[in-house]
C-alpha cells in the first residue's frame, strides 16, 4: 500500500512592520478627514462647488466595507472636519464652547450616516443606497433637535454648480442626492479600476457588471441635470416689478447691536429718504415696492409713536408700499414677543403683518434656559423668548404678491415653499447678520437664497441690515449685491412668475422617497446578514 504524505503547511508570513501597519490603519481615517475638509472648502464664499465630488468620494471610499462601529467613527471624523470650520462663525460672539458643541452635535449625525453607509456598502450598486442614507441624515438634522439645523446640506454648497437645475425637480434633497450619488459613483469607479489592475479577483462578468453600475451612478445624475435645464427660466409670467432693497447698516457689529436700536432705525430711514430724493431728481426710477431688513426697527412702531412717525415719514417720501422688519410685543408684561414684518402703506400706514414662524434656538429663544446659562453668559442677552407665528407671509404690495421667509427660515424647505404655494410671485428674505461680524455665515446664507430661487423659479430679494444684500434672478444669478457694513440701496427690475416647479408641487415627497431608498438599503443589508447567519448555523449543525 502506497503511503500518501500529508503536505505540511509552510511558514506563516512574517507580520508587516509596525510602522507599515500603523500607516495602513491611518489611511481611511485620513481619507474621511480629507473628505470632510474638501466638502467644507466647496461651500461659499469659495466658488469651488466641484470639490464636493472628490470630498464625498473620499468619504465614501473610507467607509466601504467597514464594520458598523468603524463606520460611525469614520463618519464622526469626517463630520468634525466638515462642521468645525463650516460653523466657525457661531463663535464670533458667543465663544468657542457653543461653536464646538454645535459642530460635535452635527458631526454625530454624520457619524450615524457613516454607520449606515458602511452597512450598505457591500450591496450591489452601493452608491445608490449610500446616497439615500446621506439624505436621511440631512432630513433628520433638519428636524431634530429644537426644530432642526439645516446648515451644511450638500445642496447649499451648489449655487454655482452643474447640478443646480435639479433643485427645480426635487428641491434641495434631490440636488444633494445627485451630488452625493455622483461622488460615491466616482469612488466605486476608482475602486473597480484598482480591482482591474489586480489579477484574479472575481469573474470577468462580475467585474463588468460592477463597472457598469459604477458608471451609471455617475452618469445618471449628470444626465438628470441636463434634462432639468428647461425648468430654469427668468422669463416674466406676470410682468415685472422694480424693487428697492434698503441696507441701512449698523453703528457697530456684535450681539449688542440691538442696544443701538434708534441708530439702526435712523439709518434705514435715512437711506429710504435718500432713495426718495434721487427718484425725485430723476437719478433713479421709482420703485414699485421697497424692502427693509429684519430688525431694521427694533423699536416697536405699533406701540412707539416716535418710531411710527419716523417710518411713516420715510414711506410717504418714497410713496410706495414698504416692508418693515421690526419687533412687536403684545401689551402687558406677559405679552408675547414676535419677530415681525409689516406691510407699510404710504397712505394708510401699517397693514398686514408676518410673524416669523421658524425662530432660531439660542438666538431668538433659549431652550432649557437654566441649563444654557451655566455654559454661556450671552444667554442673558435674549431676555425674553420670541413666540413663533402661525400664518404664511404673503403681502400684496402695489399688486405684486411678495412671499416672505425671514433670515433663518431660508434654511428650511417648507418655510420657503409655503409662500410660493400661497401665491407669491417673488420672494424676499429680510435678514440681519450683524451679529456675526464679517464671517462666512452671510455668504453661506446667501447661497441658500440662490438655491431657493431655482428651486421655486422665483426672484429672491435679500435686504440685510449690514450685508450682503442681493437681488437674485429665478435662475439663481445675482444681479445686484452690496458690500458688508456699509449703507446701500439696491434697485432692480425682477421678473414675476406664477408657475410652480415640480419641486414646489411635490413638497417633501422627493425627500421621503430618497430617505426610503436609504432605508431600503439598510433593510436589505439586515435581511442578507440574518440569512447569512442562519446559513452558517445550519452548516455548522450539519
C-alpha positions in Angstrom: 0.0 0.0 0.0 1.4 3.3 -1.0 1.5 5.9 1.7 0.4 9.4 1.0 2.3 12.2 2.7 0.2 15.0 4.1 1.6 18.3 2.9 2.9 20.3 5.7 1.9 24.0 5.9 4.6 26.4 5.0 5.9 29.0 7.4 3.4 31.8 8.3 4.1 35.0 6.5 6.0 37.5 8.6 3.9 40.2 10.1 4.2 43.6 8.4 6.4 46.1 10.3 4.6 48.1 13.0 5.1 51.4 11.1 3.5 49.9 7.9 0.6 48.5 9.9 0.1 51.9 11.5 0.2 53.7 8.2 -2.4 51.3 6.7 -4.6 51.9 9.7 -4.4 55.7 9.2 -5.3 55.7 5.5 -9.1 55.5 5.9 -9.3 58.0 8.8 -7.2 60.4 6.9 -9.4 59.9 3.8 -12.5 60.7 6.0 -10.9 63.8 7.4 -9.7 65.0 3.9 -13.2 64.3 2.5 -14.8 66.5 5.2 -12.3 69.3 4.6 -12.8 69.2 0.9 -16.6 69.3 1.3 -16.2 72.4 3.6 -13.9 74.2 1.0 -16.6 73.5 -1.6 -19.0 75.8 0.2 -19.3 79.6 -0.3 -17.8 82.1 -0.3 -15.3 79.9 -2.3 -16.7 79.2 -5.8 -15.3 75.7 -5.6 -18.6 73.6 -5.7 -16.8 70.8 -7.7 -14.6 70.0 -4.7 -17.7 68.4 -3.1 -17.2 65.5 -5.6 -13.7 64.4 -4.6 -14.5 65.2 -0.9 -17.6 63.0 -0.8 -15.8 60.3 -2.9 -13.0 60.1 -0.3 -15.6 60.0 2.4 -17.5 57.2 0.7 -14.3 55.2 -0.1 -13.2 55.4 3.5 -16.4 53.7 4.6 -16.6 51.0 2.0 -16.7 47.5 3.6 -16.1 48.8 7.1 -17.7 47.4 10.2 -20.6 49.4 11.7 -18.7 50.9 14.7 -15.8 51.8 12.4 -18.2 53.4 10.0 -19.6 55.5 12.9 -16.1 56.6 13.9 -15.1 57.5 10.4 -18.3 59.4 9.8 -17.8 61.3 13.0 -14.2 62.2 12.0 -15.4 63.4 8.6 -18.2 65.3 10.2 -15.9 67.1 12.6 -13.6 68.0 9.7 -16.6 69.5 7.9 -18.6 71.1 10.6 -15.9 72.7 12.8 -14.7 75.1 10.1 -18.1 75.5 8.4 -19.8 76.7 11.7 -16.8 78.7 13.0 -18.9 81.8 12.5 -21.0 80.8 15.5 -18.0 81.5 17.8 -17.7 85.2 16.7 -19.8 86.5 19.6 -20.8 83.6 21.8 -17.3 82.0 22.2 -15.8 78.6 21.4 -17.9 76.3 23.6 -21.2 76.8 21.8 -19.5 76.6 18.4 -17.7 73.3 19.3 -20.8 71.9 20.9 -22.9 72.6 17.8 -20.3 71.2 15.5 -20.0 68.0 17.5 -23.8 67.6 17.7 -24.0 67.9 13.9 -21.0 65.6 13.4 -22.7 62.9 15.5 -25.5 62.9 12.8 -22.8 62.3 10.2 -21.4 59.5 12.4 -24.7 57.8 12.1 -24.7 58.4 8.4 -21.2 56.8 8.3 -22.6 53.7 10.1 -25.4 53.4 7.6 -23.1 53.8 4.6 -20.8 51.2 6.0 -23.8 48.9 6.4 -25.0 49.2 2.8 -21.5 49.4 1.1 -21.5 45.6 0.4 -24.7 45.8 -1.6 -24.8 45.8 -5.4 -24.9 49.4 -6.7 -24.0 50.6 -3.1 -23.6 54.3 -4.1 -27.4 54.5 -4.7 -28.3 53.2 -1.2 -25.5 55.1 0.4 -26.7 58.4 -1.2 -30.1 57.7 0.2 -28.6 57.2 3.7 -26.9 60.6 3.4 -30.2 62.3 2.6 -31.8 60.5 5.5 -29.1 62.1 7.7 -29.8 65.5 6.3 -33.5 65.1 6.8 -33.0 64.1 10.4 -30.7 67.1 11.0 -33.3 69.5 9.5 -35.8 68.4 12.1 -34.1 67.5 15.4 -33.5 68.8 17.9 -35.2 72.1 18.6 -36.7 72.2 15.1 -33.5 71.1 13.4 -30.5 72.8 11.9 -30.1 72.6 8.1 -26.7 74.3 7.7 -24.3 72.2 5.8 -26.8 70.4 3.5 -24.8 69.4 0.4 -27.3 71.4 -1.8 -26.4 74.7 -0.1 -22.8 74.4 -1.4 -24.0 74.2 -5.0 -25.4 77.6 -6.0 -22.8 77.8 -8.9 -22.8 74.0 -9.5 -23.6 72.0 -12.6 -26.3 70.0 -10.8 -28.3 73.1 -9.6 -31.2 72.7 -12.1 -32.2 69.5 -10.2 -33.4 71.8 -7.4 -36.3 72.7 -9.6 -37.2 69.0 -9.9 -37.0 67.7 -6.3 -35.8 70.6 -4.2 -32.6 70.5 -2.0 -33.0 66.8 -1.3 -32.7 65.8 -4.9 -29.9 68.3 -5.6 -27.9 66.9 -2.7 -28.7 63.3 -3.6 -27.4 63.8 -7.1 -24.1 65.3 -5.9 -23.6 62.5 -3.3 -24.6 59.8 -5.8 -22.2 61.1 -8.4 -19.4 61.3 -5.8 -19.9 57.8 -4.5 -20.2 56.5 -8.0 -16.7 58.0 -8.7 -15.4 56.3 -5.6 -16.7 53.0 -6.8 -15.4 53.6 -10.3 -11.9 54.2 -8.8 -12.2 51.1 -6.7 -13.2 49.0 -9.7 -10.3 50.4 -11.7 -8.0 49.3 -8.9 -9.5 45.8 -8.9 -9.0 45.5 -12.7 -5.3 46.2 -12.1 -5.1 43.4 -9.5 -5.3 39.9 -11.1 -7.7 37.1 -10.2 -10.4 38.9 -8.3 -13.8 37.6 -9.3 -15.1 36.7 -12.7 -14.9 39.0 -15.7 -18.7 39.2 -15.8 -18.9 40.3 -12.2 -16.3 42.9 -12.8 -18.1 44.2 -15.9 -21.4 44.4 -14.0 -19.8 46.3 -11.2 -18.1 48.7 -13.5 -21.3 49.3 -15.4 -23.2 50.0 -12.1 -20.4 52.5 -11.1 -20.7 54.3 -14.5 -24.5 54.5 -14.2 -24.3 56.1 -10.7 -22.0 58.8 -12.1 -23.8 59.4 -15.4 -27.4 59.3 -14.2 -27.2 62.5 -12.1 -25.3 64.2 -14.8 -28.0 63.3 -17.4 -30.7 64.4 -14.9 -29.1 67.8 -14.5 -29.1 68.3 -18.3 -32.7 67.2 -18.5 -33.7 69.7 -15.8 -32.3 72.7 -17.6 -35.6 73.7 -19.3 -37.1 74.2 -15.9 -34.7 77.1 -15.2 -36.1 80.3 -16.6 -36.1 84.0 -16.0 -38.9 84.9 -18.3 -41.7 87.0 -16.7 -45.0 85.3 -16.4 -46.9 88.1 -14.6 -44.9 91.1 -15.7 -42.1 92.6 -13.7 -41.6 94.8 -10.6 -39.0 97.4 -9.8 -37.8 96.6 -6.3 -35.6 98.5 -3.9 -33.8 96.9 -1.0 -32.5 99.1 1.8 -29.4 98.3 3.7 -29.1 100.9 6.4 -26.1 99.4 8.2 -25.5 99.3 12.0 -23.2 101.5 14.1 -21.1 98.6 15.3 -21.0 94.8 15.0 -21.9 92.2 17.6 -24.7 90.9 19.7 -25.2 94.3 21.3 -26.3 95.9 18.0 -29.9 95.8 19.5 -28.7 98.4 22.1 -28.3 100.7 19.1 -32.0 100.4 18.1 -32.6 104.1 17.4 -29.4 104.4 15.3 -30.3 101.4 13.2 -33.8 102.7 12.6 -32.5 106.1 11.7 -30.0 104.6 9.2 -32.8 102.8 7.3 -35.0 105.9 7.4 -32.0 108.0 6.1 -31.3 105.6 3.2 -35.0 105.5 2.2 -35.2 109.3 2.2 -32.1 109.3 0.1 -33.7 107.0 -2.4 -36.8 109.2 -2.5 -34.6 112.3 -3.2 -32.8 110.5 -6.0 -36.1 109.4 -7.5 -37.5 112.9 -7.4 -34.3 114.2 -9.0 -34.6 111.7 -11.8 -31.5 109.8 -10.9 -33.3 106.6 -10.2 -36.5 105.0 -11.4 -39.3 105.0 -8.9 -39.6 101.5 -7.4 -42.9 99.6 -7.2 -42.1 98.5 -3.6 -39.3 98.8 -1.0 -38.0 96.1 1.3 -36.3 96.8 4.6 -34.3 94.1 6.5 -35.2 92.0 9.6 -34.6 94.1 12.7 -34.4 97.4 10.8 -36.6 98.8 13.5 -36.3 97.0 16.8 -38.3 99.8 18.3 -41.9 98.6 18.0 -43.6 101.1 15.7 -47.1 99.8 16.6 -46.6 101.0 20.2 -43.9 103.7 20.0 -45.1 107.0 18.4 -41.6 108.2 17.6 -40.7 105.0 15.6 -44.0 105.1 13.9 -43.6 108.7 12.8 -40.0 108.1 11.5 -41.1 105.1 9.4 -44.2 106.9 8.2 -42.2 109.9 7.1 -39.8 107.7 5.0 -42.5 105.6 3.5 -44.6 108.6 2.5 -41.5 110.2 1.0 -40.9 107.2 -1.3 -44.6 106.9 -1.9 -44.8 103.1 -2.4 -45.6 100.1 -0.1 -42.6 99.3 2.1 -41.9 96.2 4.2 -40.5 97.0 7.6 -38.7 94.4 9.8 -39.4 95.0 13.4 -40.1 93.5 16.8 -43.6 93.7 18.2 -44.7 92.9 21.7 -48.3 92.4 22.7 -49.5 94.8 25.5 -48.8 93.8 29.1 -45.7 92.5 31.0 -46.5 88.9 29.8 -47.3 90.0 26.2 -45.9 87.7 23.5 -42.9 88.9 21.5 -42.8 88.4 17.8 -40.2 88.9 15.1 -42.5 90.8 12.7 -42.6 92.1 9.1 -45.1 94.9 8.4 -46.5 95.9 5.1 -46.5 99.7 5.5 -48.6 101.8 3.1 -47.7 105.4 2.2 -51.4 106.3 2.6 -52.8 104.1 5.4 -49.7 103.2 7.4 -49.1 99.8 8.9 -51.2 97.0 7.4 -50.7 93.2 7.1 -48.0 91.5 9.2 -46.0 88.3 9.1 -44.7 86.9 12.3 -41.6 84.7 11.8 -42.6 81.1 12.1 -39.3 79.2 12.5 -37.5 81.1 15.2 -33.9 80.4 16.0 -33.0 78.3 19.1 -30.4 80.0 21.3 -30.8 83.2 19.3 -34.5 84.1 19.5 -35.5 81.7 22.2 -33.5 79.7 24.7 -34.3 76.0 25.1 -33.5 74.7 28.6 -32.6 78.3 29.7 -31.4 77.4 33.2 -29.0 74.8 31.8 -27.8 77.0 29.0 -27.0 79.8 31.4 -24.3 77.6 33.0 -22.4 77.4 29.7 -22.7 80.9 28.3 -23.3 84.3 29.9 -24.6 85.6 26.5 -27.8 83.7 27.1 -28.9 86.7 29.2 -28.9 88.8 26.0 -32.1 87.0 25.0 -34.1 88.5 27.9 -37.5 87.3 26.6 -38.2 84.4 24.2 -39.8 85.2 20.9 -43.0 83.4 20.0 -43.3 81.7 16.6 -46.0 82.9 14.2 -48.5 80.6 12.6 -49.5 82.2 9.3 -47.7 82.1 5.9 -46.3 85.5 4.9 -47.5 86.9 1.5 -48.1 90.6 1.1 -49.9 92.4 -1.7 -47.5 95.3 -2.4 -48.9 97.5 -5.1 -50.4 94.5 -6.9 -47.3 92.3 -6.6 -47.6 89.2 -4.3 -44.4 89.0 -2.3 -43.7 85.9 -0.2 -41.5 86.2 2.9 -39.1 83.9 4.7 -37.2 85.7 7.4 -33.5 85.1 7.6 -33.0 81.7 9.4 -36.1 80.4 7.7 -34.3 80.3 4.3 -32.5 77.2 5.6 -35.7 75.2 5.8 -37.5 73.7 2.8 -41.1 74.2 3.8 -40.6 77.7 5.2 -39.7 78.9 1.7 -42.1 76.7 -0.2 -45.2 77.7 1.7 -45.4 81.3 0.5 -44.9 80.2 -3.1 -47.7 77.7 -2.8 -49.8 80.5 -1.3 -49.4 82.6 -4.5 -46.1 84.5 -4.2 -44.8 85.9 -7.5 -41.5 86.7 -6.0 -39.7 86.0 -2.7 -38.0 88.2 -0.1 -35.7 87.1 2.7 -35.2 90.0 5.1 -32.2 89.2 7.2 -30.0 90.5 10.0 -26.4 89.1 10.0 -24.8 92.0 12.1 -24.3 89.6 15.0 -21.8 87.5 13.0 -19.3 90.2 12.0 -17.6 89.7 8.6 -17.8 85.9 8.9 -18.6 83.4 6.2 -22.1 83.0 7.6 -23.5 85.7 5.4 -22.2 84.1 2.2 -23.4 80.7 3.3 -26.9 82.1 3.8 -26.9 83.9 0.5 -26.1 80.7 -1.2 -29.2 79.2 0.3 -31.2 82.1 -1.2 -29.7 81.4 -4.7 -30.6 77.7 -4.5 -34.2 78.7 -3.4 -34.6 80.9 -6.4 -34.0 78.0 -8.8 -35.9 75.5 -6.6 -39.1 77.6 -6.9 -38.4 79.6 -10.0 -38.8 82.9 -8.3 -36.8 86.1 -8.0 -35.4 86.5 -4.5 -34.6 89.8 -2.9 -32.4 89.8 0.2 -32.3 93.0 2.2 -30.0 92.8 5.2 -29.1 95.3 7.9 -25.3 95.2 7.3 -24.8 93.0 4.2 -24.6 91.1 2.0 -27.9 92.3 0.4 -28.7 91.0 -3.0 -31.2 90.7 -5.9 -31.3 87.2 -7.3 -32.9 86.1 -10.6 -35.1 82.9 -10.8 -32.1 81.1 -12.4 -30.0 81.8 -9.2 -27.8 84.5 -10.7 -27.1 87.6 -8.6 -27.7 90.9 -10.5 -27.2 93.3 -7.6 -25.1 92.8 -4.5 -23.9 95.1 -1.7 -20.8 95.1 0.4 -20.7 94.4 4.1 -21.2 97.0 6.9 -21.9 99.9 4.5 -25.1 101.7 3.7 -26.6 100.6 0.3 -29.6 100.9 -1.9 -30.1 98.0 -4.3 -32.6 98.5 -7.1 -33.6 96.3 -10.0 -36.4 95.1 -12.1 -37.3 91.5 -11.3 -39.5 89.0 -13.3 -42.7 87.9 -11.6 -43.6 84.3 -12.0 -46.6 82.2 -11.2 -45.9 78.7 -12.5 -44.9 76.1 -10.0 -41.9 73.9 -10.4 -42.1 70.1 -9.8 -40.2 70.7 -6.6 -42.8 73.2 -5.4 -45.7 71.0 -6.3 -44.2 67.8 -4.8 -43.1 69.4 -1.5 -41.5 66.8 0.9 -42.3 63.8 -1.3 -38.9 63.6 -3.1 -37.1 63.8 0.3 -39.2 61.0 1.7 -38.7 58.8 -1.4 -34.9 59.4 -1.1 -35.0 58.6 2.6 -36.8 55.4 1.6 -34.0 54.5 -0.8 -31.6 54.7 2.1 -33.9 52.8 4.4 -34.4 50.0 1.8 -30.6 49.6 1.5 -30.3 49.2 5.3 -33.2 46.8 5.4 -31.7 44.7 2.5 -28.4 44.6 4.5 -30.2 43.4 7.6 -32.0 40.6 5.6 -28.8 39.5 4.0 -27.0 39.4 7.3 -29.7 37.4 9.0 -29.8 34.9 6.1 -26.1 34.5 6.2 -26.0 33.8 9.9 -28.8 31.3 9.6 -27.0 29.6 6.7 -23.8 29.5 8.8 -25.7 27.9 11.7 -27.2 25.3 9.5 -23.9 24.4 8.0 -22.3 24.1 11.5 -25.1 21.8 12.7 -24.7 19.6 9.6 
